[in-house]
């Protein structure tokens, strides 16, 4: 018991303890966030003209044109309602089934 009590006060114990805490935080918060970012990037890369999308603000629309950073989306049945928006604002993509 005395040897164990001496080990807890050593600097090596505290370094080991801090490394364990940092590793735990990485697996709890950073790793899942990076995985989610990667999935979102793949989702954005898969957008094609004619796909139906859901924006982060909750609007549904159809992709009319795609540029490097933006997409032009047509909302509703009114063909004159075309709005350019950033690709990052796309929350979900529904592919058009080709028969």
VENHUCOR-V862429 format. One record per pair of residues at least 12 apart in sequence whose C-alpha atoms are under 6 Angstrom apart, sorted by the first residue. I is the first residue (numbers start at 1). GAP is how many residues later the second one is. D is the distance in Angstrom with one decimal. If there is no record, write none. Layout:
i:I gap:GAP d:D
i:I gap:GAP d:D
This chain:
i:49 gap:14 d:5.2
i:49 gap:15 d:5.6
i:49 gap:16 d:6.0
i:50 gap:12 d:5.9
i:50 gap:13 d:5.2
i:51 gap:12 d:5.6
i:51 gap:44 d:5.1
i:51 gap:45 d:5.5
i:52 gap:42 d:5.1
i:53 gap:39 d:5.7
i:53 gap:40 d:4.5
i:53 gap:41 d:6.0
i:54 gap:37 d:5.5
i:54 gap:38 d:5.1
i:55 gap:34 d:5.6
i:55 gap:35 d:4.6
i:55 gap:36 d:5.1
i:56 gap:33 d:5.3
i:56 gap:34 d:5.9
i:56 gap:35 d:5.1
i:61 gap:12 d:5.8
i:61 gap:13 d:5.4
i:61 gap:14 d:4.5
i:62 gap:12 d:5.2
i:69 gap:17 d:6.0
i:69 gap:18 d:5.9
i:70 gap:15 d:5.4
i:70 gap:16 d:4.4
i:70 gap:17 d:5.2
i:71 gap:13 d:5.6
i:71 gap:14 d:5.5
i:72 gap:12 d:4.2
